[in-house]
Amino acid sequence: MRDIHRRTILIGGIVAILAVALNAGVVWAFWRLDGTTSTTVKAGRAVELAVTGTTAADAPLFPGGTTALSVTIENPNAFPIVIDTVAPGPERSVADEAHRKAGCRVTGVAVARRVNAVSWRVEGDSTATFTLPRGVTMTNRSDSACQGATFTIPLQVSGASAP
């Protein structure tokens, strides 16, 4: 009888040890589960901004003077952007059509500084206008026919999509 009792205890002990070992393996396997996945997304295309620079209507420009530059930026993209620099564009500034016809060929109008650091946010699918104080100058070489003209000033802007 004693042998049966010993065998029962021995078998019970072995079963208990195996159960603990098996459960430990299951727990280890549970914590060791790894997985990877991949997905495919297509990036949208950024559409070019429309940028217009003009002299501020309420601050006339005169030969030898400096005034504010009004910058309008149209963002046709679905996402917001932040403009961080404004610089002169590659072309010359031009007067409005009536003043060009009157002889305003040499405007002498230019962006005051080569690079202007700004922080302008334009929401997606919207247009915003900003002012660059003392942003445009006019030299003394301007044609007399340029008096009273509104000037279009080519600009280059740079920036990035905004969070």
C-alpha positions in Angstrom: 0.0 0.0 0.0 2.8 2.2 0.8 4.2 1.7 -2.7 0.9 2.7 -4.3 0.8 5.8 -2.2 4.4 6.6 -3.1 3.7 6.0 -6.8 0.6 8.3 -6.6 2.7 11.0 -5.0 5.5 10.5 -7.5 3.1 10.5 -10.5 1.2 13.5 -9.1 4.5 15.4 -8.6 5.6 14.6 -12.1 2.3 15.7 -13.5 2.5 18.9 -11.5 6.0 19.6 -12.7 4.9 18.9 -16.3 1.9 21.1 -15.9 4.0 24.0 -14.6 6.5 23.5 -17.4 3.8 23.4 -20.0 2.1 26.5 -18.7 5.4 28.3 -18.5 6.0 27.5 -22.2 2.5 28.7 -23.1 3.1 32.0 -21.2 6.5 32.4 -22.8 4.9 31.8 -26.2 2.2 34.3 -25.4 4.7 37.0 -24.6 6.9 36.1 -27.6 4.3 36.5 -30.3 5.7 38.7 -33.0 4.1 40.0 -36.1 4.8 42.1 -39.1 2.6 43.7 -41.7 2.9 46.0 -44.6 0.5 48.2 -46.4 0.5 50.3 -49.5 -0.5 54.0 -49.6 -0.3 56.5 -52.4 1.0 59.9 -51.8 -0.9 62.9 -53.1 0.6 65.4 -55.4 1.4 68.9 -54.2 -0.1 71.6 -56.5 1.9 74.8 -57.1 0.9 77.9 -55.2 -0.3 81.1 -56.8 1.6 84.0 -55.4 1.0 87.7 -56.1 2.9 90.7 -54.7 1.6 94.2 -55.0 2.3 97.5 -53.3 0.0 98.2 -50.4 -3.0 100.3 -51.5 -2.9 102.5 -48.4 0.9 103.2 -48.5 1.9 104.8 -51.9 5.4 104.2 -53.2 7.5 107.1 -54.4 11.0 107.3 -56.0 13.7 106.8 -53.3 11.0 105.4 -50.9 10.1 102.1 -49.3 6.7 100.8 -48.4 4.8 97.7 -47.4 4.6 94.7 -49.7 1.2 93.0 -49.9 1.6 89.2 -50.6 -1.4 87.1 -51.6 -0.9 83.3 -51.6 -3.5 80.9 -53.0 -3.1 77.3 -51.7 -5.1 74.9 -53.9 -3.8 71.9 -51.9 -6.0 70.0 -49.5 -3.4 70.5 -46.7 -2.2 73.7 -44.9 1.2 75.1 -45.6 3.6 77.4 -43.8 5.7 79.9 -45.9 9.1 80.6 -44.3 10.8 82.8 -46.9 9.9 85.4 -49.4 12.4 86.5 -52.0 12.4 88.4 -55.3 11.2 86.5 -58.3 13.2 86.1 -61.6 11.3 88.7 -63.5 11.1 92.5 -63.2 8.2 94.3 -61.5 5.6 95.8 -63.8 3.1 98.6 -63.5 -0.7 98.1 -64.1 -1.8 98.1 -67.8 -2.9 101.8 -67.9 0.4 103.1 -66.6 2.4 100.8 -68.9 0.4 102.2 -71.9 1.2 105.7 -70.6 5.0 104.9 -70.7 5.8 103.4 -67.3 8.5 100.9 -68.6 11.3 101.3 -66.1 9.6 101.0 -62.7 12.6 100.8 -60.4 10.4 98.8 -58.1 12.0 95.8 -56.3 11.7 93.7 -53.2 13.7 95.5 -50.5 15.7 92.5 -49.3 17.0 89.4 -51.1 15.5 87.0 -48.5 12.7 87.8 -46.0 12.1 85.3 -43.2 8.4 84.9 -42.4 6.1 82.4 -40.8 2.8 82.6 -42.7 0.2 79.8 -42.5 -2.2 79.3 -45.3 -4.9 76.7 -44.8 -5.7 74.1 -47.4 -8.0 75.2 -50.3 -7.8 78.8 -49.3 -6.2 82.2 -50.1 -4.5 84.5 -47.6 -2.9 87.9 -47.8 0.0 89.0 -45.7 2.0 92.2 -45.3 5.7 92.5 -45.4 6.5 95.9 -43.8 9.1 97.9 -45.7 9.2 95.1 -48.2 9.4 97.0 -51.5 11.5 99.9 -52.7 11.5 102.3 -55.7 14.6 103.8 -57.1 15.0 107.3 -58.5 15.3 105.9 -62.0 11.6 105.2 -62.4 9.8 106.7 -65.4 7.6 109.7 -64.6 4.6 107.8 -66.1 4.8 105.4 -63.2 3.2 108.0 -60.8 0.1 106.6 -59.3 0.7 103.1 -60.7 0.0 99.8 -58.9 2.9 97.5 -59.3 2.9 93.7 -59.7 6.1 92.3 -58.1 7.3 88.8 -58.9 8.1 86.8 -55.8 9.4 83.4 -54.9 8.2 81.8 -51.7 9.3 78.7 -50.0 7.8 76.7 -47.2 6.4 73.3 -46.3 3.2 71.5 -45.4 2.0 72.3 -42.0 1.0 69.9 -39.3 
